[in-house]
Amino acid sequence: MQNAMQDVANYLQSAGQVLSLFTDNLMPDDVPFTAVKEQAFNLLEPEQFPVVADYLRNIAFDKIRFEWAYYTQLSRQFKTNLRHLFCELDFAGRVEDAPLLEATNFFQDLLRQGKSPRQAKFLLFLTEVIHTDC
């Protein structure tokens, strides 16, 4: 099973290299297709093309997973920019002693001190504003 999974991973990686042949700026536009095909077969065995093609045709694209992977790449920029904004905003509410407002003030004070949430003691967090039933 492990070997089969490794083979599939290798085939997909090779398929990606084959696809990149079509956008390779170093390859002249007038290269005959047979030359491109030969390079493709050097990257992926000819008998593997139908298997990989079927797999790629039937794979479901997970848009949400893709979006979150992209957000993860941008997370450092989000943190940097949003933390500054969060520190400068004034938050208010209609209910005094509201746990969410207390939590907001706690995090603003923490960030204004130049600390990250990881540097705070967990016991100080107002956990009643965290809902796990989402």
PyMOL CGO cylinders between C-alpha atoms (Angstrom):
from pymol import cmd
from pymol.cgo import CYLINDER

trace = [
    CYLINDER, 0.00, 0.00, 0.00, 2.78, 2.43, 0.94, 0.3, 1, 1, 1, 1, 1, 1,
    CYLINDER, 2.78, 2.43, 0.94, 4.61, 1.73, -2.32, 0.3, 1, 1, 1, 1, 1, 1,
    CYLINDER, 4.61, 1.73, -2.32, 1.43, 2.24, -4.35, 0.3, 1, 1, 1, 1, 1, 1,
    CYLINDER, 1.43, 2.24, -4.35, 0.79, 5.60, -2.68, 0.3, 1, 1, 1, 1, 1, 1,
    CYLINDER, 0.79, 5.60, -2.68, 4.39, 6.65, -3.35, 0.3, 1, 1, 1, 1, 1, 1,
    CYLINDER, 4.39, 6.65, -3.35, 4.00, 5.63, -7.00, 0.3, 1, 1, 1, 1, 1, 1,
    CYLINDER, 4.00, 5.63, -7.00, 0.84, 7.71, -7.34, 0.3, 1, 1, 1, 1, 1, 1,
    CYLINDER, 0.84, 7.71, -7.34, 2.58, 10.71, -5.77, 0.3, 1, 1, 1, 1, 1, 1,
    CYLINDER, 2.58, 10.71, -5.77, 5.47, 10.30, -8.19, 0.3, 1, 1, 1, 1, 1, 1,
    CYLINDER, 5.47, 10.30, -8.19, 3.12, 9.97, -11.17, 0.3, 1, 1, 1, 1, 1, 1,
    CYLINDER, 3.12, 9.97, -11.17, 1.29, 13.14, -10.19, 0.3, 1, 1, 1, 1, 1, 1,
    CYLINDER, 1.29, 13.14, -10.19, 4.54, 15.02, -9.77, 0.3, 1, 1, 1, 1, 1, 1,
    CYLINDER, 4.54, 15.02, -9.77, 5.65, 13.81, -13.21, 0.3, 1, 1, 1, 1, 1, 1,
    CYLINDER, 5.65, 13.81, -13.21, 2.28, 14.81, -14.65, 0.3, 1, 1, 1, 1, 1, 1,
    CYLINDER, 2.28, 14.81, -14.65, 2.85, 18.32, -13.31, 0.3, 1, 1, 1, 1, 1, 1,
    CYLINDER, 2.85, 18.32, -13.31, 6.22, 18.41, -15.06, 0.3, 1, 1, 1, 1, 1, 1,
    CYLINDER, 6.22, 18.41, -15.06, 4.58, 17.22, -18.27, 0.3, 1, 1, 1, 1, 1, 1,
    CYLINDER, 4.58, 17.22, -18.27, 1.99, 19.99, -18.06, 0.3, 1, 1, 1, 1, 1, 1,
    CYLINDER, 1.99, 19.99, -18.06, 4.73, 22.56, -17.49, 0.3, 1, 1, 1, 1, 1, 1,
    CYLINDER, 4.73, 22.56, -17.49, 6.20, 21.64, -20.89, 0.3, 1, 1, 1, 1, 1, 1,
    CYLINDER, 6.20, 21.64, -20.89, 3.31, 23.52, -22.49, 0.3, 1, 1, 1, 1, 1, 1,
    CYLINDER, 3.31, 23.52, -22.49, 4.18, 26.77, -20.74, 0.3, 1, 1, 1, 1, 1, 1,
    CYLINDER, 4.18, 26.77, -20.74, 7.98, 26.45, -20.82, 0.3, 1, 1, 1, 1, 1, 1,
    CYLINDER, 7.98, 26.45, -20.82, 9.27, 29.76, -22.18, 0.3, 1, 1, 1, 1, 1, 1,
    CYLINDER, 9.27, 29.76, -22.18, 12.64, 28.18, -22.99, 0.3, 1, 1, 1, 1, 1, 1,
    CYLINDER, 12.64, 28.18, -22.99, 11.03, 25.86, -25.54, 0.3, 1, 1, 1, 1, 1, 1,
    CYLINDER, 11.03, 25.86, -25.54, 10.55, 27.54, -28.93, 0.3, 1, 1, 1, 1, 1, 1,
    CYLINDER, 10.55, 27.54, -28.93, 7.00, 27.72, -30.26, 0.3, 1, 1, 1, 1, 1, 1,
    CYLINDER, 7.00, 27.72, -30.26, 7.95, 25.89, -33.44, 0.3, 1, 1, 1, 1, 1, 1,
    CYLINDER, 7.95, 25.89, -33.44, 9.14, 22.71, -31.69, 0.3, 1, 1, 1, 1, 1, 1,
    CYLINDER, 9.14, 22.71, -31.69, 7.36, 19.74, -33.26, 0.3, 1, 1, 1, 1, 1, 1,
    CYLINDER, 7.36, 19.74, -33.26, 4.79, 18.03, -31.06, 0.3, 1, 1, 1, 1, 1, 1,
    CYLINDER, 4.79, 18.03, -31.06, 6.72, 14.78, -31.37, 0.3, 1, 1, 1, 1, 1, 1,
    CYLINDER, 6.72, 14.78, -31.37, 9.65, 16.43, -29.56, 0.3, 1, 1, 1, 1, 1, 1,
    CYLINDER, 9.65, 16.43, -29.56, 7.34, 17.61, -26.76, 0.3, 1, 1, 1, 1, 1, 1,
    CYLINDER, 7.34, 17.61, -26.76, 5.80, 14.15, -26.62, 0.3, 1, 1, 1, 1, 1, 1,
    CYLINDER, 5.80, 14.15, -26.62, 9.25, 12.58, -26.34, 0.3, 1, 1, 1, 1, 1, 1,
    CYLINDER, 9.25, 12.58, -26.34, 10.12, 14.85, -23.42, 0.3, 1, 1, 1, 1, 1, 1,
    CYLINDER, 10.12, 14.85, -23.42, 6.78, 14.03, -21.79, 0.3, 1, 1, 1, 1, 1, 1,
    CYLINDER, 6.78, 14.03, -21.79, 7.49, 10.30, -22.10, 0.3, 1, 1, 1, 1, 1, 1,
    CYLINDER, 7.49, 10.30, -22.10, 10.88, 10.87, -20.47, 0.3, 1, 1, 1, 1, 1, 1,
    CYLINDER, 10.88, 10.87, -20.47, 9.04, 12.38, -17.49, 0.3, 1, 1, 1, 1, 1, 1,
    CYLINDER, 9.04, 12.38, -17.49, 6.17, 9.89, -17.30, 0.3, 1, 1, 1, 1, 1, 1,
    CYLINDER, 6.17, 9.89, -17.30, 6.04, 6.40, -18.78, 0.3, 1, 1, 1, 1, 1, 1,
    CYLINDER, 6.04, 6.40, -18.78, 3.55, 6.20, -21.71, 0.3, 1, 1, 1, 1, 1, 1,
    CYLINDER, 3.55, 6.20, -21.71, 1.51, 3.48, -19.99, 0.3, 1, 1, 1, 1, 1, 1,
    CYLINDER, 1.51, 3.48, -19.99, 0.99, 5.73, -16.96, 0.3, 1, 1, 1, 1, 1, 1,
    CYLINDER, 0.99, 5.73, -16.96, -0.66, 8.54, -18.96, 0.3, 1, 1, 1, 1, 1, 1,
    CYLINDER, -0.66, 8.54, -18.96, -4.15, 6.93, -19.04, 0.3, 1, 1, 1, 1, 1, 1,
    CYLINDER, -4.15, 6.93, -19.04, -3.99, 6.15, -15.30, 0.3, 1, 1, 1, 1, 1, 1,
    CYLINDER, -3.99, 6.15, -15.30, -2.92, 9.66, -14.35, 0.3, 1, 1, 1, 1, 1, 1,
    CYLINDER, -2.92, 9.66, -14.35, -5.34, 11.26, -16.84, 0.3, 1, 1, 1, 1, 1, 1,
    CYLINDER, -5.34, 11.26, -16.84, -8.27, 9.27, -15.40, 0.3, 1, 1, 1, 1, 1, 1,
    CYLINDER, -8.27, 9.27, -15.40, -7.26, 10.23, -11.89, 0.3, 1, 1, 1, 1, 1, 1,
    CYLINDER, -7.26, 10.23, -11.89, -7.01, 13.93, -12.77, 0.3, 1, 1, 1, 1, 1, 1,
    CYLINDER, -7.01, 13.93, -12.77, -10.36, 13.87, -14.59, 0.3, 1, 1, 1, 1, 1, 1,
    CYLINDER, -10.36, 13.87, -14.59, -12.11, 12.33, -11.61, 0.3, 1, 1, 1, 1, 1, 1,
    CYLINDER, -12.11, 12.33, -11.61, -10.47, 14.25, -8.80, 0.3, 1, 1, 1, 1, 1, 1,
    CYLINDER, -10.47, 14.25, -8.80, -12.80, 16.67, -7.04, 0.3, 1, 1, 1, 1, 1, 1,
    CYLINDER, -12.80, 16.67, -7.04, -11.46, 20.15, -6.52, 0.3, 1, 1, 1, 1, 1, 1,
    CYLINDER, -11.46, 20.15, -6.52, -11.90, 21.18, -2.91, 0.3, 1, 1, 1, 1, 1, 1,
    CYLINDER, -11.90, 21.18, -2.91, -12.43, 24.94, -3.21, 0.3, 1, 1, 1, 1, 1, 1,
    CYLINDER, -12.43, 24.94, -3.21, -12.68, 25.54, 0.52, 0.3, 1, 1, 1, 1, 1, 1,
    CYLINDER, -12.68, 25.54, 0.52, -9.48, 23.64, 1.25, 0.3, 1, 1, 1, 1, 1, 1,
    CYLINDER, -9.48, 23.64, 1.25, -7.72, 25.59, -1.52, 0.3, 1, 1, 1, 1, 1, 1,
    CYLINDER, -7.72, 25.59, -1.52, -8.95, 28.91, -0.11, 0.3, 1, 1, 1, 1, 1, 1,
    CYLINDER, -8.95, 28.91, -0.11, -7.82, 28.07, 3.42, 0.3, 1, 1, 1, 1, 1, 1,
    CYLINDER, -7.82, 28.07, 3.42, -4.41, 26.94, 2.14, 0.3, 1, 1, 1, 1, 1, 1,
    CYLINDER, -4.41, 26.94, 2.14, -4.11, 30.32, 0.44, 0.3, 1, 1, 1, 1, 1, 1,
    CYLINDER, -4.11, 30.32, 0.44, -5.17, 32.13, 3.62, 0.3, 1, 1, 1, 1, 1, 1,
    CYLINDER, -5.17, 32.13, 3.62, -2.55, 30.15, 5.52, 0.3, 1, 1, 1, 1, 1, 1,
    CYLINDER, -2.55, 30.15, 5.52, 0.09, 31.45, 3.13, 0.3, 1, 1, 1, 1, 1, 1,
    CYLINDER, 0.09, 31.45, 3.13, -1.13, 35.00, 3.80, 0.3, 1, 1, 1, 1, 1, 1,
    CYLINDER, -1.13, 35.00, 3.80, -1.60, 34.55, 7.55, 0.3, 1, 1, 1, 1, 1, 1,
    CYLINDER, -1.60, 34.55, 7.55, 1.57, 36.45, 8.48, 0.3, 1, 1, 1, 1, 1, 1,
    CYLINDER, 1.57, 36.45, 8.48, 0.41, 39.46, 6.45, 0.3, 1, 1, 1, 1, 1, 1,
    CYLINDER, 0.41, 39.46, 6.45, -3.07, 39.21, 8.01, 0.3, 1, 1, 1, 1, 1, 1,
    CYLINDER, -3.07, 39.21, 8.01, -1.60, 39.14, 11.51, 0.3, 1, 1, 1, 1, 1, 1,
    CYLINDER, -1.60, 39.14, 11.51, 0.72, 42.04, 10.86, 0.3, 1, 1, 1, 1, 1, 1,
    CYLINDER, 0.72, 42.04, 10.86, -1.89, 44.31, 9.31, 0.3, 1, 1, 1, 1, 1, 1,
    CYLINDER, -1.89, 44.31, 9.31, -4.96, 43.33, 11.32, 0.3, 1, 1, 1, 1, 1, 1,
    CYLINDER, -4.96, 43.33, 11.32, -3.21, 43.51, 14.70, 0.3, 1, 1, 1, 1, 1, 1,
    CYLINDER, -3.21, 43.51, 14.70, -2.29, 47.15, 14.09, 0.3, 1, 1, 1, 1, 1, 1,
    CYLINDER, -2.29, 47.15, 14.09, -5.84, 47.93, 13.04, 0.3, 1, 1, 1, 1, 1, 1,
    CYLINDER, -5.84, 47.93, 13.04, -7.31, 45.99, 15.97, 0.3, 1, 1, 1, 1, 1, 1,
    CYLINDER, -7.31, 45.99, 15.97, -5.16, 47.96, 18.44, 0.3, 1, 1, 1, 1, 1, 1,
    CYLINDER, -5.16, 47.96, 18.44, -6.34, 51.31, 17.09, 0.3, 1, 1, 1, 1, 1, 1,
    CYLINDER, -6.34, 51.31, 17.09, -10.07, 50.64, 16.94, 0.3, 1, 1, 1, 1, 1, 1,
    CYLINDER, -10.07, 50.64, 16.94, -12.37, 51.53, 19.80, 0.3, 1, 1, 1, 1, 1, 1,
    CYLINDER, -12.37, 51.53, 19.80, -14.91, 48.83, 20.55, 0.3, 1, 1, 1, 1, 1, 1,
    CYLINDER, -14.91, 48.83, 20.55, -18.13, 49.42, 22.45, 0.3, 1, 1, 1, 1, 1, 1,
    CYLINDER, -18.13, 49.42, 22.45, -21.29, 47.53, 23.18, 0.3, 1, 1, 1, 1, 1, 1,
    CYLINDER, -21.29, 47.53, 23.18, -24.74, 48.01, 24.65, 0.3, 1, 1, 1, 1, 1, 1,
    CYLINDER, -24.74, 48.01, 24.65, -24.23, 45.57, 27.48, 0.3, 1, 1, 1, 1, 1, 1,
    CYLINDER, -24.23, 45.57, 27.48, -21.74, 46.44, 30.18, 0.3, 1, 1, 1, 1, 1, 1,
    CYLINDER, -21.74, 46.44, 30.18, -19.48, 43.67, 31.39, 0.3, 1, 1, 1, 1, 1, 1,
    CYLINDER, -19.48, 43.67, 31.39, -20.08, 41.77, 28.15, 0.3, 1, 1, 1, 1, 1, 1,
    CYLINDER, -20.08, 41.77, 28.15, -17.58, 38.89, 27.90, 0.3, 1, 1, 1, 1, 1, 1,
    CYLINDER, -17.58, 38.89, 27.90, -16.82, 39.62, 24.24, 0.3, 1, 1, 1, 1, 1, 1,
    CYLINDER, -16.82, 39.62, 24.24, -15.98, 43.23, 25.01, 0.3, 1, 1, 1, 1, 1, 1,
    CYLINDER, -15.98, 43.23, 25.01, -13.82, 42.12, 27.93, 0.3, 1, 1, 1, 1, 1, 1,
    CYLINDER, -13.82, 42.12, 27.93, -11.99, 39.68, 25.67, 0.3, 1, 1, 1, 1, 1, 1,
    CYLINDER, -11.99, 39.68, 25.67, -11.50, 42.42, 23.08, 0.3, 1, 1, 1, 1, 1, 1,
    CYLINDER, -11.50, 42.42, 23.08, -10.03, 44.75, 25.69, 0.3, 1, 1, 1, 1, 1, 1,
    CYLINDER, -10.03, 44.75, 25.69, -7.79, 41.96, 26.97, 0.3, 1, 1, 1, 1, 1, 1,
    CYLINDER, -7.79, 41.96, 26.97, -6.37, 41.30, 23.52, 0.3, 1, 1, 1, 1, 1, 1,
    CYLINDER, -6.37, 41.30, 23.52, -5.98, 44.98, 22.73, 0.3, 1, 1, 1, 1, 1, 1,
    CYLINDER, -5.98, 44.98, 22.73, -4.03, 45.53, 25.95, 0.3, 1, 1, 1, 1, 1, 1,
    CYLINDER, -4.03, 45.53, 25.95, -1.87, 42.51, 25.21, 0.3, 1, 1, 1, 1, 1, 1,
    CYLINDER, -1.87, 42.51, 25.21, -1.06, 43.64, 21.68, 0.3, 1, 1, 1, 1, 1, 1,
    CYLINDER, -1.06, 43.64, 21.68, -0.46, 47.25, 22.76, 0.3, 1, 1, 1, 1, 1, 1,
    CYLINDER, -0.46, 47.25, 22.76, 2.19, 45.89, 25.13, 0.3, 1, 1, 1, 1, 1, 1,
    CYLINDER, 2.19, 45.89, 25.13, 3.89, 44.35, 22.12, 0.3, 1, 1, 1, 1, 1, 1,
    CYLINDER, 3.89, 44.35, 22.12, 3.04, 40.80, 23.16, 0.3, 1, 1, 1, 1, 1, 1,
    CYLINDER, 3.04, 40.80, 23.16, 1.47, 38.06, 21.11, 0.3, 1, 1, 1, 1, 1, 1,
    CYLINDER, 1.47, 38.06, 21.11, -1.42, 35.93, 22.37, 0.3, 1, 1, 1, 1, 1, 1,
    CYLINDER, -1.42, 35.93, 22.37, 1.06, 33.06, 22.76, 0.3, 1, 1, 1, 1, 1, 1,
    CYLINDER, 1.06, 33.06, 22.76, 2.87, 35.07, 25.43, 0.3, 1, 1, 1, 1, 1, 1,
    CYLINDER, 2.87, 35.07, 25.43, -0.23, 35.40, 27.61, 0.3, 1, 1, 1, 1, 1, 1,
    CYLINDER, -0.23, 35.40, 27.61, -1.16, 32.91, 30.26, 0.3, 1, 1, 1, 1, 1, 1,
    CYLINDER, -1.16, 32.91, 30.26, -3.98, 30.73, 28.99, 0.3, 1, 1, 1, 1, 1, 1,
    CYLINDER, -3.98, 30.73, 28.99, -5.84, 31.06, 32.30, 0.3, 1, 1, 1, 1, 1, 1,
    CYLINDER, -5.84, 31.06, 32.30, -6.27, 34.79, 31.63, 0.3, 1, 1, 1, 1, 1, 1,
    CYLINDER, -6.27, 34.79, 31.63, -8.21, 34.17, 28.42, 0.3, 1, 1, 1, 1, 1, 1,
    CYLINDER, -8.21, 34.17, 28.42, -11.94, 34.73, 28.64, 0.3, 1, 1, 1, 1, 1, 1,
    CYLINDER, -11.94, 34.73, 28.64, -12.96, 31.36, 27.30, 0.3, 1, 1, 1, 1, 1, 1,
    CYLINDER, -12.96, 31.36, 27.30, -16.70, 31.89, 27.63, 0.3, 1, 1, 1, 1, 1, 1,
    CYLINDER, -16.70, 31.89, 27.63, -16.66, 33.84, 24.35, 0.3, 1, 1, 1, 1, 1, 1,
    CYLINDER, -16.66, 33.84, 24.35, -15.32, 30.82, 22.47, 0.3, 1, 1, 1, 1, 1, 1,
    CYLINDER, -15.32, 30.82, 22.47, -18.08, 28.69, 21.00, 0.3, 1, 1, 1, 1, 1, 1,
    CYLINDER, -18.08, 28.69, 21.00, -17.17, 25.21, 19.84, 0.3, 1, 1, 1, 1, 1, 1,
    CYLINDER, -17.17, 25.21, 19.84, -20.55, 24.32, 18.31, 0.3, 1, 1, 1, 1, 1, 1,
    CYLINDER, -20.55, 24.32, 18.31, -19.78, 25.98, 14.95, 0.3, 1, 1, 1, 1, 1, 1,
]
cmd.load_cgo(trace, "trace")
